[in-house]
């Protein structure tokens, strides 16, 4: 079942500035005059001839006297004797020695210990494994380790996202298959709803991290104005590779993958953007264009992509790199030609019942280490 997007609850705190009310004669007189009397009132006490008005005036006068500034009574001035002998001090006042201030050594604050999830050990071993039997063993250990509310599921998906964005190694190819095995075990042990929850959180984390790096409208996007570090760009390219691998394992659908490619084309202006395009397209493979079991259906999409891609890279000249890398003269144009040839090689020929590039590009997706 689909899961709604996270809801952000805004709490509006209303602060009201309340200043004390100033007292004046009119308001004070009203409050004193209108004050209720204790006890029973007799008809005589309520008559105009009673002494109520006199008492009120006396009370008001006394209260007003308290608020007004009163003159300070003058003290009698002592008369000075002009014939008195001048005062001569016998010794100068010695400075009072200050008591030594004890040095207070602050106690070192205890660093909060990082509490790892109960499934973290199985997760760390599973993402490094390359064999399917090991994937199943570690996936069962993760899924059976606890109950899976939304918070715990989001934490697991975030760890997959972090691991997929790490430096590409030989172990990186096994992360997406392991994620797929975890999904299968969620389905087998906890049912379809929990399994779909895992996929939804995984997509949210991975696609969100990708767009934060490559969407030109993002404040942390890889641009010339916002010069990134080498590690940041390497992590973003690894994330693009991970998305292509997740697509091949049906963990990210085609429309989400297409959104990532369009995001790259929208801000494509460097060699690093071309590397990300190559990474995601090469890992997604021809099934991204044609769909499973329907070759030839994606030929129109291939033609449109190639035309848009070549039009986008046409203004790019020289060695444009957001990292300022000293590229060789043909590096930029060579990568553009590789992407064009790779995608055009996936055009399906119905006469031969095969892709046109099967002979020319048998395993291009694995020939370049991205």
C-alpha positions in Angstrom: 0.0 0.0 0.0 1.4 3.5 -0.7 2.7 5.5 2.1 2.0 9.2 2.5 4.8 11.7 2.4 6.1 12.8 5.8 4.0 15.4 7.5 5.8 18.4 8.9 3.8 19.8 11.9 4.3 23.5 12.5 3.6 24.7 16.0 2.8 28.4 16.1 3.5 29.9 19.5 1.5 33.1 20.2 3.3 35.5 22.4 1.3 38.5 23.7 3.3 41.5 25.1 1.6 42.5 28.2 2.9 45.6 30.0 1.7 46.7 33.4 -1.1 49.2 33.2 -0.2 52.7 34.4 -2.1 54.1 37.2 -3.7 57.5 36.9 -5.9 59.5 39.1 -9.1 58.8 37.2 -8.7 55.1 37.0 -7.7 54.9 40.6 -10.6 57.0 41.7 -12.9 54.8 39.7 -11.5 51.6 41.2 -11.8 53.0 44.7 -15.2 54.5 44.2 -16.6 51.4 42.6 -15.1 49.0 45.1 -17.6 46.7 46.7 -18.2 47.2 50.5 -18.1 44.4 52.9 -21.1 43.7 55.0 -24.7 44.9 54.5 -25.4 48.5 53.5 -28.1 50.4 55.2 -30.3 52.9 53.3 -28.6 55.7 55.1 -25.2 54.8 54.0 -26.2 54.9 50.3 -27.6 58.4 50.6 -25.8 61.5 49.2 -25.6 62.9 52.6 -23.4 60.1 53.9 -19.6 60.5 54.4 -18.7 58.1 51.5 -17.4 60.8 49.2 -15.3 62.3 51.9 -13.6 59.0 52.6 -12.9 58.3 49.0 -11.2 61.7 48.6 -9.1 61.0 51.7 -8.1 57.6 50.4 -7.3 59.0 46.9 -5.2 61.8 48.4 -3.2 59.4 50.5 -2.6 57.0 47.6 -1.7 59.8 45.3 0.8 61.0 47.9 2.5 57.6 47.8 3.1 57.8 44.0 4.3 61.4 43.8 8.0 62.2 44.3 8.5 63.7 47.7 11.2 66.3 48.4 14.0 65.0 50.4 14.2 66.7 53.8 17.2 68.9 54.1 19.7 68.0 56.7 21.3 70.7 58.8 24.7 71.7 57.4 27.5 71.6 59.9 29.5 74.9 60.2 33.2 74.7 59.4 35.9 76.1 61.7 38.2 78.2 59.6 40.9 78.1 62.4 41.0 74.3 62.6 44.4 72.7 61.9 44.7 70.8 58.6 44.5 67.1 58.7 47.7 65.3 57.8 47.6 61.5 57.3 50.3 59.6 59.2 50.7 56.8 56.7 49.5 55.9 53.2 46.8 53.3 52.9 48.3 50.0 51.9 46.6 48.1 49.1 44.6 45.2 50.3 46.1 42.0 49.0 43.6 40.0 46.9 42.9 36.5 47.9 44.1 34.0 45.4 41.3 32.8 43.2 41.3 29.0 43.1 41.7 27.6 39.6 38.7 25.7 38.6 39.5 22.9 36.2 36.3 22.1 34.2 35.4 18.4 34.2 35.5 16.9 30.7 32.0 16.4 29.4 31.2 12.8 28.8 30.7 12.1 25.1 27.4 10.4 24.4 28.0 6.9 23.3 26.7 6.0 19.8 24.1 3.3 20.2 24.1 1.1 17.1 20.9 -0.6 16.0 20.6 -4.3 17.0 20.8 -5.3 13.3 23.9 -3.2 12.4 26.3 -6.1 12.6 24.3 -8.2 10.2 23.9 -5.2 7.9 27.6 -4.4 7.8 28.4 -8.0 6.9 25.6 -8.2 4.3 26.5 -5.1 2.3 30.1 -6.5 2.0 29.0 -10.0 0.9 28.9 -10.8 -2.7 27.3 -14.3 -2.6 23.5 -14.7 -2.6 23.4 -17.3 0.2 25.2 -14.9 2.5 22.8 -12.2 1.5 19.8 -14.4 2.5 21.4 -15.3 5.9 22.1 -11.7 6.9 18.8 -10.4 5.5 16.9 -12.9 7.7 19.0 -11.8 10.7 18.1 -8.1 10.1 14.4 -8.6 9.5 14.0 -11.0 12.5 16.0 -8.8 14.9 13.1 -6.5 16.0 9.7 -5.1 15.3 9.6 -2.5 12.5 7.8 0.7 13.1 8.2 3.6 10.7 11.2 5.1 12.6 13.1 1.9 12.5 12.4 1.3 8.9 13.5 4.8 8.0 16.8 4.2 9.9 17.5 1.0 8.0 16.8 2.7 4.6 19.1 5.6 5.6 22.0 3.2 6.3 21.5 1.6 2.8 21.6 5.1 1.3 24.8 6.0 3.2 26.4 2.8 2.2 25.5 3.2 -1.5 27.1 6.7 -1.5 30.4 5.5 -0.2 33.5 5.1 -2.4 33.0 2.6 -5.2 34.8 -0.7 -4.5 34.5 -4.3 -5.5 31.9 -4.7 -2.7 29.7 -1.9 -4.0 28.1 -4.2 -6.6 26.6 -6.3 -3.8 24.7 -3.5 -2.0 21.7 -3.4 -4.3 21.3 -7.2 -4.4 21.4 -7.3 -0.6 18.8 -4.6 -0.4 16.6 -6.7 -2.7 17.1 -9.8 -0.4 16.1 -7.7 2.6 12.9 -6.7 0.8 12.1 -10.3 0.0 12.6 -11.3 3.7 10.4 -8.5 4.8 7.7 -9.8 2.5 8.2 -13.4 3.7 8.3 -12.7 7.4 6.2 -9.6 8.0 4.0 -9.4 4.9 3.5 -7.2 1.9 2.7 -4.0 3.9 6.0 -4.0 5.8 7.9 -4.9 2.6 6.4 -2.0 0.7 7.3 0.3 3.7 10.9 -0.7 3.3 10.9 0.1 -0.5 9.1 3.4 0.1 11.6 4.6 2.7 14.6 3.4 0.5 13.3 5.4 -2.5 12.8 8.5 -0.4 16.3 8.4 1.0 18.2 7.6 -2.2 16.2 9.9 -4.6 16.3 12.7 -2.0 20.1 12.4 -1.5 20.6 12.3 -5.3 18.6 15.5 -6.0 20.3 17.3 -3.1 23.6 16.8 -4.9 22.6 17.3 -8.6 19.5 19.5 -8.7 20.7 23.0 -9.6 17.9 24.5 -7.4 19.3 22.7 -4.3 21.5 24.8 -2.0 24.0 21.9 -1.8 24.1 21.2 -5.6 27.3 20.6 -7.4 27.9 23.9 -9.3 30.8 26.2 -10.1 29.5 28.8 -7.7 29.2 26.2 -4.9 32.6 24.6 -5.3 32.3 21.0 -3.9 35.0 18.8 -2.5 36.4 15.8 -4.3 34.9 13.4 -1.8 31.4 15.1 -2.2 31.5 14.6 -6.0 32.7 11.1 -5.7 29.9 10.3 -3.2 27.3 11.8 -5.6 28.6 9.8 -8.6 28.5 6.6 -6.4 24.8 7.5 -5.5 24.0 7.7 -9.2 25.6 4.3 -9.8 23.5 2.9 -6.8 20.3 4.2 -8.3 21.0 2.4 -11.6 21.6 -0.8 -9.7 18.5 -0.4 -7.6 16.5 0.0 -10.8 17.8 -3.3 -12.2 16.5 -5.0 -9.0 13.1 -3.4 -9.2 13.6 -1.4 -6.0 13.4 1.9 -7.9 10.9 2.2 -10.8 11.5 3.6 -14.2 9.8 7.0 -13.6 12.0 7.7 -10.5 15.1 6.8 -12.5 14.0 9.0 -15.3 13.5 11.9 -12.8 17.2 11.5 -11.8 18.4 11.6 -15.4 16.3 14.7 -16.2 17.7 16.3 -13.1 21.2 15.7 -14.4 20.4 17.1 -17.8 18.8 20.2 -16.3 22.1 21.2 -14.7 24.6 19.5 -17.0 27.6 21.8 -17.4 30.7 19.9 -16.3 32.7 16.7 -16.8 31.4 15.5 -13.4 27.8 15.7 -14.6 28.7 13.6 -17.6 30.2 11.0 -15.2 27.0 10.8 -13.3 24.9 10.5 -16.4 27.2 7.6 -17.6 27.0 5.9 -14.2 23.2 5.9 -13.9 22.4 5.1 -17.6 25.0 2.3 -17.9 23.8 0.6 -14.7 20.2 0.8 -15.6 20.8 -0.9 -18.9 18.6 -1.3 -22.0 15.6 -2.5 -19.9 15.2 1.1 -18.7 14.3 2.2 -22.2 12.4 -0.8 -23.4 10.9 -2.4 -20.3 11.0 -6.0 -19.4 10.0 -8.3 -22.3 9.0 -5.5 -24.7 12.1 -4.7 -26.8 11.6 -2.1 -29.5 9.1 -0.1 -27.4 11.8 2.3 -26.2 13.4 3.2 -29.6 11.5 6.5 -29.6 12.6 7.3 -26.1 16.2 6.6 -27.0 16.0 8.9 -30.0 14.6 11.7 -27.9 17.2 11.3 -25.2 20.1 11.3 -27.6 18.8 14.5 -29.3 18.2 16.2 -26.0 21.6 15.1 -24.6 23.5 16.3 -27.6 21.7 19.6 -27.6 22.5 20.1 -23.9 26.2 19.3 -24.2 26.7 21.4 -27.4 27.7 24.6 -25.5 30.3 22.7 -23.5 33.8 23.4 -24.8 37.2 22.7 -23.4 37.8 20.9 -20.1 34.9 22.1 -17.9 35.3 20.6 -14.4 33.7 21.8 -11.2 36.7 20.3 -9.4 39.2 22.1 -11.6 40.7 18.8 -12.7 43.4 19.1 -15.4 41.6 17.1 -18.0 43.1 16.0 -21.3 42.0 17.6 -24.5 39.7 14.8 -25.6 38.4 13.7 -22.2 35.2 15.7 -22.4 34.3 14.8 -26.0 35.3 11.2 -25.5 32.8 10.8 -22.6 30.1 12.4 -24.6 30.6 10.1 -27.5 30.7 7.1 -25.2 27.3 8.0 -23.7 25.8 8.5 -27.2 27.1 5.3 -28.5 26.0 3.3 -25.5 22.4 4.5 -25.6 22.2 4.2 -29.4 23.5 0.7 -29.1 20.4 -0.2 -27.2 18.1 0.6 -30.1 16.2 -2.5 -31.0 16.3 -3.9 -34.5 13.1 -6.0 -35.1 14.6 -7.6 -38.3 17.6 -9.0 -36.4 15.6 -9.4 -33.2 18.5 -7.9 -31.3 19.9 -4.6 -30.2 21.9 -2.8 -32.8 24.9 -2.4 -30.6 25.2 -6.0 -29.5 28.3 -6.6 -31.7 29.9 -3.2 -31.3 29.3 -2.7 -27.5 28.9 -6.2 -25.9 29.6 -5.1 -22.3 30.2 -1.4 -22.4 28.5 -0.8 -19.0 31.2 -2.8 -17.3 34.1 -1.6 -19.4 34.4 1.8 -17.7 35.0 2.0 -14.0 32.8 4.8 -12.7 
